[in-house]
Structure formats: C-alpha cells, structure tokens
Amino acid sequence: MIRRLLVGVVAALGVVALAPASAQAIPVCKSGYACLYQWYADPEHTVFNGFRSIDCDGSVDSSGVQRGYLVFGQARCNPLD
C-alpha cells in the first residue's frame, strides 16, 4: 500500500534527472521523506532497468540494475503515519 502511494506521488511530482546516474550524484533521501529511484537504460525512459525505494519508516526495497538514466522523486512523509 505504501509503495503504491509512493509510486503515485513520485509520478505526480515528475521529478526527473536527465543525465545517466554514472555521470551525476545520486540524490540523498532526506529525513522525513519517502524516496523512489528508478533507473532506465535510455534517456527516453522506455527501457526500465531497476528501482530502489525508501519508505517513511526507513525500510528499503530494490530490484533490478541500479544504473543508467535516473528518475528520482520524493514526497514528504505524513506525520500521522
């Protein structure tokens, strides 16, 4: 449930980094935020490589390859969660 919410919020934010992850610093997930990192093989973001998500409670989930073109999004955690 939280992952679906996080993915939806990140998609709505549309925060995109256009350079390959190898050529840029990976953004830090700030305290009090949930973050989603998604890597793609191409700059058009049509070939998905992998992801890493960090929930508000600090739990981390990841899958696939974490390199290529990065899309990063973050959402402020709800203090009531």
N, CA, C and O of each residue as an XYZ file, in Angstrom:
324
protein
N       0.817     -1.190      0.000
C       0.000      0.000      0.000
C       0.863      1.257      0.000
O       0.629      2.169     -0.793
N       1.853      1.311      0.878
C       2.720      2.485      0.949
C       3.511      2.625     -0.345
O       3.694      3.738     -0.837
N       3.987      1.501     -0.908
C       4.759      1.569     -2.147
C       3.897      2.119     -3.274
O       4.370      2.941     -4.059
N       2.643      1.686     -3.372
C       1.751      2.201     -4.413
C       1.541      3.697     -4.244
O       1.564      4.449     -5.219
N       1.338      4.125     -3.011
C       1.172      5.540     -2.741
C       2.426      6.309     -3.120
O       2.344      7.367     -3.743
N       3.579      5.787     -2.749
C       4.847      6.433     -3.064
C       5.038      6.546     -4.562
O       5.422      7.607     -5.054
N       4.779      5.476     -5.299
C       4.940      5.497     -6.752
C       3.989      6.522     -7.357
O       4.367      7.253     -8.272
N       2.756      6.581     -6.853
C       1.792      7.545     -7.363
C       2.220      8.979     -7.104
O       2.101      9.835     -7.981
N       2.717      9.244     -5.904
C       3.172     10.590     -5.560
C       4.370     10.978     -6.403
O       4.441     12.098     -6.909
N       5.309     10.064     -6.557
C       6.506     10.357     -7.345
C       6.123     10.614     -8.803
O       6.650     11.530     -9.435
N       5.209      9.809     -9.331
C       4.758     10.027    -10.708
C       4.093     11.394    -10.842
O       4.280     12.082    -11.846
N       3.323     11.783     -9.840
C       2.655     13.084     -9.880
C       3.655     14.233     -9.785
O       3.474     15.271    -10.421
N       4.700     14.049     -8.999
C       5.713     15.088     -8.880
C       6.501     15.269    -10.172
O       6.837     16.391    -10.552
N       6.786     14.175    -10.832
C       7.508     14.230    -12.100
C       8.908     14.794    -11.979
O       9.374     15.490    -12.881
N       9.575     14.512    -10.900
C      10.937     14.994    -10.723
C      11.864     14.083    -11.503
O      11.960     12.889    -11.220
N      12.555     14.657    -12.498
C      13.343     13.837    -13.409
C      14.769     14.356    -13.488
O      14.994     15.558    -13.629
N      15.717     13.459    -13.400
C      17.120     13.760    -13.670
C      17.436     13.174    -15.037
O      17.198     11.989    -15.268
N      17.965     13.978    -15.942
C      18.095     13.537    -17.329
C      19.442     12.914    -17.670
O      19.556     12.245    -18.697
N      20.450     13.109    -16.856
C      21.757     12.545    -17.161
C      21.863     11.132    -16.597
O      21.176     10.789    -15.634
N      22.730     10.307    -17.203
C      22.925      8.964    -16.648
C      23.413      9.041    -15.208
O      24.145      9.961    -14.844
N      23.006      8.077    -14.392
C      23.386      8.073    -12.981
C      24.898      8.037    -12.803
O      25.418      8.572    -11.824
N      25.602      7.416    -13.732
C      27.054      7.331    -13.611
C      27.704      8.699    -13.776
O      28.846      8.891    -13.359
N      26.989      9.662    -14.383
C      27.551     10.981    -14.631
C      27.020     12.026    -13.652
O      27.318     13.211    -13.800
N      26.254     11.617    -12.673
C      25.674     12.560    -11.734
C      25.714     11.986    -10.327
O      25.859     10.779    -10.135
N      25.584     12.857     -9.366
C      25.495     12.406     -7.979
C      24.102     11.851     -7.737
O      23.114     12.419     -8.202
N      24.021     10.755     -7.018
C      22.725     10.171     -6.669
C      22.137     11.020     -5.536
O      22.797     11.211     -4.516
N      20.915     11.531     -5.693
C      20.334     12.351     -4.632
C      20.162     11.561     -3.332
O      19.905     10.357     -3.351
N      20.307     12.250     -2.222
C      20.138     11.649     -0.906
C      18.675     11.760     -0.510
O      18.039     12.789     -0.740
N      18.150     10.716      0.076
C      16.787     10.732      0.593
C      16.821     11.400      1.969
O      17.349     10.838      2.928
N      16.255     12.596      2.054
C      16.295     13.365      3.295
C      15.388     12.757      4.357
O      14.397     12.099      4.042
N      15.736     12.984      5.597
C      14.922     12.529      6.722
C      13.540     13.178      6.627
O      13.422     14.370      6.345
N      12.504     12.381      6.865
C      11.146     12.890      6.788
C      10.538     12.789      5.405
O       9.449     13.310      5.163
N      11.240     12.113      4.486
C      10.754     11.946      3.124
C      10.778     10.477      2.726
O      11.606      9.703      3.207
N       9.872     10.109      1.854
C       9.919      8.811      1.182
C      10.466      9.078     -0.210
O      10.101     10.071     -0.840
N      11.342      8.197     -0.701
C      12.006      8.447     -1.978
C      11.901      7.237     -2.898
O      11.826      6.091     -2.454
N      11.899      7.531     -4.182
C      11.884      6.480     -5.194
C      12.914      6.812     -6.259
O      12.877      7.879     -6.873
N      13.829      5.886     -6.466
C      14.838      5.992     -7.510
C      14.470      4.967     -8.582
O      14.258      3.797     -8.266
N      14.393      5.394     -9.846
C      14.107      4.466    -10.943
C      15.171      4.675    -12.018
O      15.433      5.804    -12.432
N      15.774      3.588    -12.463
C      16.806      3.658    -13.480
C      16.290      3.088    -14.802
O      15.599      2.071    -14.842
N      16.652      3.779    -15.869
C      16.273      3.375    -17.219
C      17.523      3.246    -18.079
O      18.536      3.899    -17.827
N      17.437      2.400    -19.093
C      18.577      2.164    -19.978
C      18.755      3.273    -21.008
O      19.836      3.426    -21.576
N      17.704      4.043    -21.250
C      17.748      5.053    -22.311
C      17.207      6.394    -21.805
O      16.442      6.429    -20.841
N      17.601      7.493    -22.450
C      17.159      8.810    -21.991
C      15.662      9.054    -22.180
O      15.111      9.964    -21.560
N      15.005      8.279    -23.005
C      13.566      8.431    -23.214
C      12.752      7.714    -22.139
O      11.527      7.834    -22.099
N      13.433      6.970    -21.268
C      12.820      6.223    -20.163
C      11.806      5.201    -20.660
O      10.703      5.089    -20.124
N      12.195      4.462    -21.690
C      11.315      3.410    -22.209
C      11.767      2.009    -21.797
O      10.964      1.076    -21.804
N      13.046      1.851    -21.439
C      13.576      0.543    -21.035
C      13.964      0.625    -19.559
O      14.966      1.243    -19.202
N      13.152     -0.011    -18.709
C      13.333      0.036    -17.261
C      14.451     -0.897    -16.833
O      14.477     -2.062    -17.227
N      15.382     -0.385    -16.020
C      16.486     -1.199    -15.501
C      16.207     -1.715    -14.089
O      16.401     -2.899    -13.815
N      15.754     -0.837    -13.195
C      15.545     -1.228    -11.819
C      15.113     -0.055    -10.967
O      14.977      1.068    -11.452
N      14.896     -0.331     -9.681
C      14.441      0.713     -8.775
C      14.993      0.486     -7.372
O      15.497     -0.586     -7.037
N      14.878      1.530     -6.575
C      15.137      1.462     -5.133
C      14.146      2.409     -4.478
O      14.028      3.565     -4.885
N      13.440      1.931     -3.474
C      12.505      2.787     -2.750
C      12.870      2.794     -1.270
O      13.302      1.788     -0.707
N      12.685      3.950     -0.667
C      12.922      4.114      0.759
C      11.631      4.674      1.347
O      11.217      5.783      1.009
N      10.998      3.900      2.229
C       9.741      4.307      2.832
C       9.982      5.233      4.020
O      11.112      5.403      4.478
N       8.905      5.822      4.502
C       8.989      6.759      5.627
C       9.581      6.135      6.886
O      10.194      6.833      7.694
N       9.403      4.830      7.059
C       9.960      4.158      8.233
C      11.416      3.739      8.035
O      12.017      3.128      8.919
N      11.979      4.071      6.870
C      13.379      3.758      6.593
C      13.603      2.424      5.911
O      14.741      2.088      5.583
N      12.540      1.647      5.687
C      12.716      0.357      5.013
C      13.027      0.585      3.538
O      12.498      1.493      2.898
N      13.900     -0.267      3.027
C      14.380     -0.145      1.655
C      13.976     -1.371      0.862
O      14.051     -2.497      1.354
N      13.549     -1.144     -0.364
C      13.220     -2.229     -1.279
C      13.874     -1.895     -2.610
O      13.889     -0.733     -3.018
N      14.409     -2.889     -3.284
C      15.039     -2.639     -4.575
C      14.957     -3.878     -5.446
O      14.757     -4.993     -4.965
N      15.117     -3.651     -6.738
C      15.099     -4.741     -7.701
C      15.776     -4.263     -8.976
O      15.755     -3.076     -9.299
N      16.368     -5.191     -9.684
C      16.971     -4.874    -10.972
C      18.332     -4.223    -10.848
O      19.000     -4.311     -9.817
N      18.719     -3.573    -11.921
C      20.030     -2.933    -12.041
C      19.888     -1.450    -11.723
O      19.004     -0.774    -12.249
N      20.757     -0.958    -10.866
C      20.686      0.446    -10.454
C      21.769      1.252    -11.157
O      22.719      1.735    -10.541
N      21.590      1.381    -12.468
C      22.479      2.229    -13.269
C      21.748      2.624    -14.540
O      20.797      1.967    -14.963
N      22.205      3.696    -15.130
C      21.580      4.217    -16.336
C      21.032      5.607    -16.078
O      21.630      6.389    -15.338
N      19.909      5.912    -16.681
C      19.275      7.212    -16.554
C      18.328      7.194    -15.357
O      17.410      6.377    -15.283
N      18.570      8.104    -14.431
C      17.867      8.105    -13.157
C      16.670      9.044    -13.171
O      16.751     10.180    -13.640
N      15.567      8.546    -12.651
C      14.402      9.365    -12.327
C      14.264      9.295    -10.808
O      14.118      8.211    -10.244
N      14.311     10.439    -10.155
C      14.265     10.498     -8.700
C      13.050     11.299     -8.261
O      12.755     12.357     -8.817
N      12.359     10.791     -7.272
C      11.233     11.528     -6.721
C      11.181     11.344     -5.221
O      11.621     10.327     -4.684
N      10.635     12.345     -4.555
C      10.495     12.257     -3.106
C       9.199     12.927     -2.697
O       8.706     13.839     -3.360
N       8.662     12.450     -1.585
C       7.433     13.002     -1.040
C       7.583     13.111      0.473
O       8.133     12.219      1.118
N       7.101     14.187      1.017
C       7.175     14.383      2.466
C       6.313     13.340      3.157
O       5.194     13.058      2.730
N       6.843     12.780      4.219
C       6.094     11.784      4.990
C       5.007     12.481      5.799
O       5.180     13.611      6.255
N       3.914     11.806      5.963
C       2.808     12.301      6.750
C       3.116     12.029      8.218
O       3.355     10.877      8.579
N       3.118     13.048      9.075
C       3.463     12.810     10.478
C       2.465     11.923     11.205
O       2.742     11.488     12.323
N       1.309     11.642     10.603
C       0.309     10.797     11.232
C       0.521      9.326     10.933
O      -0.145      8.485     11.537
N       1.442      8.976     10.004
C       1.688      7.569      9.635
C       2.420      6.828     10.731
O       2.707      5.640     10.588
